[in-house]
């Protein structure tokens, strides 16, 4: 596998054990280059917060997962470079611009989008990414 755009749903599976984690970890290890819009840090931290709040992660586990995220070997792409494309996709599909940043990143980089979000995978395929979409669990 070559380059990947990893969305938060895929990255969180690499940070904490949950269904789909082994597959996500394997896919990420095979990638030669991983990129993500820089909002991925906020989205992953929010997912960790939600798990901690619901009692699914201890404070120590949350801090460990966050440390793993900040050390993860990926390049953060500036939102400014992706915003016009992301907004166009969001408007076309009436979908959250936050998710559409990942699709825009895949379009601009030519990398494969990896996600656990079935709706996002469908949007990415509809904009022409086709085989460049890897839906975890599919």
N, C-alpha and C positions, 0 to 999 in steps of 0.2 A: 504494500500500500504506500502511496506517496503522501501528498499533503492532505490535511484535514482541517475543516472548520468545525470546532467542537462547540456545541451549545451547552448551556448550563445543565440541562437535563442529563446529558451524557457525562459531563465532567463530575457532577455530584456523585454519580455511580462509581467514579474512580476514587472518590474521597471517603465515602462511607459505604459499608456493606448494605446492599439492598438488592431486590430482584434485578437482574441484568448487569450487576457489577462485574462478574467475571468476563462477560462478553465485552463490556466497555473497556475494561483494563487491557484485554488482549488487543483490541482494535487500536487503542491509543499507543500501545507499545510497538505495534507494527508500523506506525506512521513515521515518515521521515521529517515531517514538518507539521506542527500543529499551530493554528492561529485561531483567534476569536476576537470579536469586538470587545473593547475594554470594559464594557458594561458587564461582561461575564463575571467579573469579581463581585460586583454588587448583587447580581442574581444568585450566584452560588452562596454568598454570605447570607442572603435572605433565606435561601432554602435550608441552610444550616441552622439559622435562628429559628425557623419554623419547627424543625425537628427537635431542637433543644426545648423550645417552649411547650411542645406537646409531650415532653418527657422521653423522646426517642434518642436523645444524645445527652451525655453529661457535659458539664462545662469544660472538662479536660478534653473529652472527645471532640467537642466543637472547636476548641483552640487547636488541637492536633490537625483536624481536617482543614481548618483555615490555613495553617502553616504549610500543609501539603499543597494547597491551592496556590499560594504565593510562590512556592518553589517549583511548581509544575513547569515542565519545559515547553512553553508555548509563547508565541508572540502576540501581544495585545495590539489590536488594530484601532487607531483613533476613530471615534465616532464621526467626527467631522467629515472624514473621507467617505463614509458609508451612508450618511444621512439622506442625501437626495434619492439614492436608489431604494433605501429602506422605506422612506415615506411613500414613494411611488408604489411599492409592493403592498404596503399597509393599506393605502387607499384603494388599490385595485381589488384586494381580497377582504377588505373590512376586517383587518386583523391587527393585533397589537404591533406597534412599531418596534417594540423591544425584540420580539421574535424575528421580525423582518430584517433586523440588522444582521442576523446570522445568514439569512438567505442572500442578502446583499454582499456579505463577505465572501460567500462561496462563488457568487457570480464574478466578483472583481478579482479574486485570486485564482479561480479555476480549480480550487480544491473541492474535495468531496465533503458535503455536509453530513455530520454524524449527530443524530438526535434520538431521543426516546419519545419525542412528541409526534404522534401520528398526524395531527392536523398540520403542523409545521412541515413535516415531510411531504404531505400532499401539496401544500402551497409551493414548496421548492420544486417539486416535479412539474407542477403546472406552469411555472415560469420558465421551464426548459432545462432544468438541471438533470432530469431523468435518472440515468445511471450514477450520477454524481451525488445521490442521496442514499445514505445508509441509515435505515431505521432500525434501531436496536430492537431485538426480539422478532424481527421479520425474517 
